[in-house]
Amino acid sequence: MAANLAFFLEDLKTNVAWEAPAGFFTGIWTFCAIGMYSLFELRSWRLIFINSGCSIVTLTLMGTIIGLWR
């Protein structure tokens, strides 16, 4: 996931103001994917929000770190 986010944000003109929200929106995208698969597996909404929330927080943090690293 981190490599994919890094390739998505490879433009030299990007900064933390763009990369942190980009990580968040990538997390929203994975939230939808995890939610869809979890609904087919008949998992509870509590588990869906726990798994997807972890993904959102992780990808937002990755985007912030990539933005600060430049």
C-alpha positions in Angstrom: 0.0 0.0 0.0 2.8 2.4 0.9 4.5 1.9 -2.5 1.3 2.4 -4.4 0.6 5.6 -2.4 4.2 6.8 -3.1 3.8 6.2 -6.8 0.5 8.1 -6.7 2.2 11.1 -5.0 5.5 11.1 -6.9 5.1 14.6 -8.4 7.8 16.9 -7.0 5.4 19.8 -6.5 3.2 18.0 -3.9 3.5 18.7 -0.2 1.9 17.7 3.1 -1.1 19.8 2.4 -2.0 17.5 -0.6 -0.5 14.2 0.5 -2.2 13.8 3.8 -5.7 14.3 2.3 -4.7 12.0 -0.6 -3.8 9.3 1.9 -7.2 9.9 3.6 -9.1 9.6 0.3 -7.1 6.4 -0.5 -8.2 5.1 2.9 -11.8 5.9 2.0 -11.4 3.9 -1.2 -10.1 0.9 0.8 -13.0 1.4 3.3 -15.4 0.8 0.4 -13.5 -2.3 -0.7 -13.2 -3.8 2.8 -16.8 -3.0 3.4 -18.0 -4.7 0.3 -16.1 -7.9 0.9 -17.1 -7.9 4.6 -20.8 -7.6 3.7 -20.5 -10.7 1.5 -18.9 -12.5 4.4 -21.8 -11.3 6.6 -19.5 -9.6 9.1 -20.9 -7.1 11.6 -20.7 -3.4 11.0 -18.5 -3.1 14.1 -15.9 -5.3 12.5 -16.2 -3.5 9.2 -15.6 -0.1 10.9 -12.6 -1.4 12.9 -10.9 -2.9 9.9 -11.6 0.0 7.6 -10.8 2.6 10.3 -7.4 1.1 10.7 -6.9 1.3 7.0 -7.9 5.0 6.9 -5.7 6.0 9.8 -2.7 4.0 8.3 -3.0 5.5 4.8 -3.4 9.0 6.1 -0.3 8.6 8.3 1.6 7.2 5.3 0.6 10.2 3.2 1.7 12.6 5.9 5.0 10.8 6.3 5.7 10.8 2.6 4.8 14.6 2.5 7.1 15.4 5.4 9.9 13.2 4.0 10.4 15.5 1.0 
